Amino acid sequence: MTEAEFVKFLQDTFPFRYGKGIGDDTSVVKIGDTSQLVTTDILIENVHFRLEDFTLEELALKSLAVNLSDIAAMGGIPRYFYVGLGFPRKMGKKKLAAFFCGLEKGCRQWQVELAGGDYSSSPMIFISIVVVGEARNPIYRDNAQTNDLVGITGFTGESAIGLKMLLAGEVKTGYFIEKHKHVTPEIEKGQVLSRYVNAMIDLSDGLLIDLNRVLTASQKGARLAYEKIPVNPQIKDICFQNGWDEYEAVLAGGEDYVLLFTISEQKEMKLRNENPGLEYYIIGEINDQKGSLVVEDRGRPIRIAHLGYDHFEV
């Protein structure tokens, strides 16, 4: 069973009567003139992170930021959050305090408040955060339209290269490693884009697998031009030097947490004219070939081993 198949099973088994339930970046419940957004993510030691790579403050900040990114993908504003924390007793009070110091820093940085949660001793660190936010016009994954342009708000592949460097054990600091360790949720960009775009998602598991989630939900296809994807020029050299696959890092690396969206040509022109300082890149277009996802590098088809990270992949 793949992750997509598991999500489909949950959708079929647990219909949600109050709004949008399982299958998007957040759940959505209409309340008066606005919509309540609720999202949750789990980070588990030795699955999502190695403790040797992070300080406790960095870990707390990242665990909050990846959840806030889901709110950004809906065009929403985060308001408050809950934290469930499993923490080894042997690590002591100082390290526990360092974790919550990181959360407090995130509260100030992203203007959110801790509303409660739960704590337990645990053989390893287990973090579950639930963020509650709101949006007047939430943007879903399932509204991509034929002939929409595909846009992205930033570079991909940098976090994947940073992780590869950490796993290689050669270095512990540097630009790419910092990109892997420190996530910046694009909350303001998401709110601006929500006034123009048809569909949106944040890139957590990889450009292709997350775009494919939009295509599946919208019953569309897409064609991407690799040369239009923003790629740090250092990645090519680093991949060549280490024998790593550049295409795999950029297209399937994951944990970029930039926003990917689809938008009509007319709305894209309006977006560009009304927001001249907004950084984004047009990298492809949507078509009506359901289930088709083609990537070309200057007209040459690209094939990689997998689309991105799948939690059910063995």
C-alpha positions as CSV (number, residue, x, y, z in Angstrom):
1,M,0.0,0.0,0.0
2,T,1.3,3.5,-0.9
3,E,0.7,6.6,1.1
4,A,-1.8,7.8,-1.5
5,E,-3.7,4.5,-1.3
6,F,-3.8,4.8,2.5
7,V,-5.2,8.4,2.3
8,K,-7.8,7.2,-0.1
9,F,-8.8,4.4,2.3
10,L,-9.1,7.0,5.1
11,Q,-11.2,9.3,3.0
12,D,-13.6,6.5,2.0
13,T,-13.8,5.2,5.6
14,F,-14.1,8.5,7.4
15,P,-16.4,11.0,5.6
16,F,-16.2,14.4,7.2
17,R,-19.5,16.3,7.5
18,Y,-18.2,19.6,8.7
19,G,-16.2,20.8,5.7
20,K,-13.0,19.6,4.1
21,G,-11.4,16.6,5.9
22,I,-8.6,14.2,5.0
23,G,-6.7,14.8,1.8
24,D,-5.4,18.4,1.8
25,D,-2.7,20.4,3.6
26,T,-5.2,21.2,6.4
27,S,-8.8,20.4,7.3
28,V,-11.2,23.2,6.7
29,V,-14.4,24.1,8.6
30,K,-16.5,27.1,7.7
31,I,-17.2,29.3,10.7
32,G,-19.2,32.5,9.8
33,D,-17.3,34.6,7.2
34,T,-14.1,32.7,7.6
35,S,-12.8,29.1,7.6
36,Q,-11.0,27.4,10.4
37,L,-7.8,25.5,9.3
38,V,-6.4,22.7,11.4
39,T,-3.2,20.7,10.6
40,T,-0.9,18.3,12.4
41,D,2.5,16.8,11.6
42,I,4.7,14.3,13.5
43,L,8.5,14.3,13.8
44,I,10.1,11.1,15.2
45,E,13.7,10.7,16.2
46,N,15.7,8.5,13.7
47,V,12.8,8.7,11.2
48,H,12.5,12.4,10.5
49,F,15.6,13.6,12.2
50,R,18.8,12.5,13.9
51,L,19.4,14.2,17.2
52,E,23.1,14.6,16.5
53,D,22.2,17.0,13.7
54,F,20.0,19.4,15.6
55,T,20.1,21.4,18.8
56,L,16.9,21.1,20.8
57,E,16.0,24.7,19.9
58,E,16.5,24.1,16.2
59,L,14.4,20.9,16.5
60,A,11.5,22.8,18.2
61,L,11.6,25.6,15.6
62,K,11.5,23.1,12.7
63,S,8.7,21.1,14.2
64,L,6.6,24.2,14.4
65,A,7.6,25.6,11.1
66,V,6.6,22.6,9.0
67,N,3.1,22.8,10.4
68,L,2.9,26.5,9.8
69,S,3.9,25.8,6.2
70,D,0.6,23.7,5.8
71,I,-1.4,26.8,6.9
72,A,0.6,28.9,4.4
73,A,-0.3,26.4,1.6
74,M,-4.0,27.1,2.2
75,G,-3.5,30.8,2.1
76,G,-4.2,31.1,5.8
77,I,-3.0,32.8,8.9
78,P,-1.8,30.6,11.8
79,R,-3.2,31.6,15.2
80,Y,-2.3,29.0,17.9
81,F,-1.0,25.5,18.4
82,Y,-0.9,22.4,20.6
83,V,2.2,20.3,21.2
84,G,2.4,16.6,22.1
85,L,5.9,15.7,23.2
86,G,7.6,12.4,24.1
87,F,10.9,13.2,25.7
88,P,13.6,10.9,27.2
89,R,13.8,11.4,31.0
90,K,17.6,10.8,30.8
91,M,18.0,14.0,28.7
92,G,17.2,16.2,31.8
93,K,15.5,19.4,32.5
94,K,18.0,21.7,30.8
95,K,17.5,20.0,27.4
96,L,13.7,20.0,27.9
97,A,13.9,23.7,28.7
98,A,16.0,24.3,25.5
99,F,13.2,22.7,23.4
100,F,10.5,25.0,24.8
101,C,12.9,27.9,24.5
102,G,12.9,27.1,20.7
103,L,9.1,26.9,20.7
104,E,8.9,30.3,22.5
105,K,11.2,31.8,19.9
106,G,8.9,30.4,17.1
107,C,5.9,32.0,18.8
108,R,7.5,35.4,18.6
109,Q,8.9,34.9,15.1
110,W,5.6,33.7,13.5
111,Q,3.1,35.4,15.8
112,V,1.4,32.2,17.1
113,E,0.6,31.1,20.6
114,L,0.9,27.8,22.5
115,A,-2.6,26.8,23.6
116,G,-1.8,23.5,25.4
117,G,-0.8,19.9,24.7
118,D,0.5,16.8,26.4
119,Y,3.8,15.4,27.6
120,S,5.2,11.9,28.3
121,S,8.5,10.3,29.0
122,S,9.7,8.3,26.0
123,P,12.7,6.2,24.8
124,M,13.2,8.7,22.0
125,I,11.9,12.2,21.0
126,F,8.5,12.2,19.5
127,I,6.9,15.6,18.5
128,S,3.3,16.1,17.4
129,I,2.1,19.6,16.8
130,V,-1.4,20.7,15.9
131,V,-1.8,24.2,14.4
132,V,-5.1,26.1,14.2
133,G,-5.4,29.0,11.7
134,E,-8.0,30.7,9.6
135,A,-8.6,31.8,6.0
136,R,-11.3,33.7,4.2
137,N,-10.6,32.0,0.9
138,P,-8.7,28.7,1.5
139,I,-7.0,27.3,-1.5
140,Y,-7.3,23.5,-2.1
141,R,-5.3,21.0,-4.1
142,D,-8.2,19.9,-6.2
143,N,-8.9,23.0,-8.3
144,A,-6.1,23.0,-10.9
145,Q,-7.5,23.9,-14.3
146,T,-6.5,22.8,-17.8
147,N,-4.0,25.3,-19.2
148,D,-3.1,26.7,-15.8
149,L,0.5,27.7,-15.4
150,V,2.5,25.8,-12.7
151,G,4.4,28.2,-10.4
152,I,6.8,27.8,-7.5
153,T,8.0,30.3,-5.0
154,G,11.6,29.3,-4.4
155,F,14.5,26.9,-5.0
156,T,14.2,23.1,-4.6
157,G,16.9,20.5,-3.8
158,E,18.8,22.6,-1.3
159,S,17.4,20.8,1.8
160,A,18.0,17.4,0.1
161,I,21.7,18.3,-0.5
162,G,22.0,19.4,3.1
163,L,20.6,16.1,4.3
164,K,23.0,14.2,2.1
165,M,25.9,16.1,3.5
166,L,24.8,15.4,7.1
167,L,24.4,11.7,6.3
168,A,27.8,11.6,4.7
169,G,29.2,12.9,8.0
170,E,31.8,15.1,6.3
171,V,30.4,18.5,7.5
172,K,28.0,19.7,10.1
173,T,27.5,23.3,9.0
174,G,27.2,25.3,5.8
175,Y,24.5,26.8,3.6
176,F,22.8,23.6,2.4
177,I,22.8,22.1,5.9
178,E,21.3,25.2,7.3
179,K,18.6,25.1,4.6
180,H,17.8,21.5,5.8
181,K,17.7,22.4,9.4
182,H,15.9,25.7,9.3
183,V,12.4,26.0,7.7
184,T,10.8,29.3,6.8
185,P,7.1,28.9,6.3
186,E,5.9,31.2,3.5
187,I,2.9,32.6,5.3
188,E,2.7,36.0,3.8
189,K,3.3,34.7,0.2
190,G,0.6,32.2,0.7
191,Q,-1.9,34.9,1.7
192,V,-1.0,37.0,-1.4
193,L,-1.2,34.0,-3.8
194,S,-4.5,32.9,-2.4
195,R,-6.1,36.0,-4.1
196,Y,-5.0,34.7,-7.5
197,V,-4.3,31.0,-7.7
198,N,-6.5,28.0,-8.4
199,A,-4.6,25.3,-6.4
200,M,-1.7,25.3,-4.0
201,I,0.4,22.9,-1.9
202,D,3.7,23.2,0.1
203,L,6.6,21.1,-1.0
204,S,7.3,18.7,1.9
205,D,8.0,15.3,0.3
206,G,9.4,16.4,-3.1
207,L,8.4,18.6,-6.1
208,L,7.1,15.8,-8.2
209,I,5.2,13.8,-5.5
210,D,3.5,16.9,-4.2
211,L,2.6,18.2,-7.7
212,N,1.3,14.7,-8.4
213,R,-1.0,15.1,-5.3
214,V,-2.5,18.2,-6.9
215,L,-2.9,16.4,-10.2
216,T,-4.6,13.4,-8.6
217,A,-7.0,15.6,-6.6
218,S,-7.7,17.7,-9.7
219,Q,-7.8,14.8,-12.2
220,K,-5.3,16.6,-14.4
221,G,-1.8,16.1,-15.9
222,A,1.2,18.4,-16.2
223,R,4.3,19.1,-18.2
224,L,7.3,20.7,-16.5
225,A,10.4,22.3,-18.0
226,Y,13.4,21.5,-15.8
227,E,15.4,24.4,-17.1
228,K,12.8,26.8,-15.7
229,I,12.9,25.3,-12.2
230,P,15.0,27.5,-9.9
231,V,18.1,25.5,-8.9
232,N,21.1,26.8,-6.9
233,P,24.0,26.7,-9.4
234,Q,26.2,25.0,-6.7
235,I,24.0,21.9,-6.7
236,K,25.3,20.8,-10.1
237,D,28.9,20.9,-9.0
238,I,28.2,19.3,-5.6
239,C,26.3,16.4,-7.2
240,F,29.0,15.9,-9.8
241,Q,31.7,15.8,-7.1
242,N,29.8,13.3,-4.9
243,G,28.2,11.2,-7.5
244,W,24.7,12.3,-6.5
245,D,21.8,12.6,-9.0
246,E,21.0,16.3,-9.5
247,Y,17.5,15.6,-11.0
248,E,16.6,13.4,-8.0
249,A,17.7,16.0,-5.5
250,V,15.8,18.8,-7.2
251,L,12.7,16.9,-8.3
252,A,12.3,14.4,-5.4
253,G,14.5,15.6,-2.6
254,G,11.8,17.0,-0.3
255,E,11.7,19.3,2.7
256,D,11.9,22.5,0.6
257,Y,8.7,24.0,2.1
258,V,8.3,26.5,-0.7
259,L,4.8,26.8,-2.3
260,L,3.7,25.2,-5.6
261,F,0.6,26.6,-7.3
262,T,-1.4,26.6,-10.4
263,I,-2.8,29.8,-11.9
264,S,-4.4,31.0,-15.1
265,E,-2.4,33.1,-17.6
266,Q,-4.7,36.0,-17.0
267,K,-4.4,35.8,-13.2
268,E,-0.6,35.3,-13.4
269,M,-0.3,38.5,-15.4
270,K,-2.4,40.3,-12.8
271,L,-0.4,38.8,-9.9
272,R,2.9,40.0,-11.5
273,N,1.6,43.5,-12.2
274,E,0.0,44.0,-8.7
275,N,2.9,42.4,-6.8
276,P,6.1,43.3,-8.6
277,G,8.4,42.3,-5.7
278,L,6.9,38.8,-5.2
279,E,9.4,36.1,-6.1
280,Y,8.1,33.1,-8.0
281,Y,8.9,31.1,-11.1
282,I,6.7,29.6,-13.8
283,I,7.9,26.0,-14.5
284,G,5.2,24.3,-16.5
285,E,1.6,24.0,-17.3
286,I,-1.5,21.9,-16.5
287,N,-3.2,19.7,-19.1
288,D,-6.2,17.5,-19.3
289,Q,-4.1,14.2,-19.6
290,K,-5.2,12.7,-16.3
291,G,-2.4,11.0,-14.4
292,S,0.3,12.3,-16.8
293,L,3.4,14.0,-15.3
294,V,6.1,14.8,-17.8
295,V,9.4,16.6,-17.0
296,E,11.7,17.6,-19.8
297,D,15.2,19.3,-19.7
298,R,15.3,21.4,-22.9
299,G,13.0,19.0,-24.6
300,R,14.7,15.8,-23.4
301,P,12.5,13.6,-21.1
302,I,13.7,13.1,-17.6
303,R,13.2,9.8,-15.6
304,I,14.1,9.4,-12.0
305,A,13.7,6.4,-9.7
306,H,10.9,7.8,-7.5
307,L,8.8,10.9,-7.3
308,G,9.6,11.8,-3.7
309,Y,9.3,10.6,-0.1
310,D,6.5,8.1,0.6
311,H,6.0,7.1,4.2
312,F,4.8,3.6,3.2
313,E,7.6,2.9,0.8
314,V,9.8,0.0,2.0
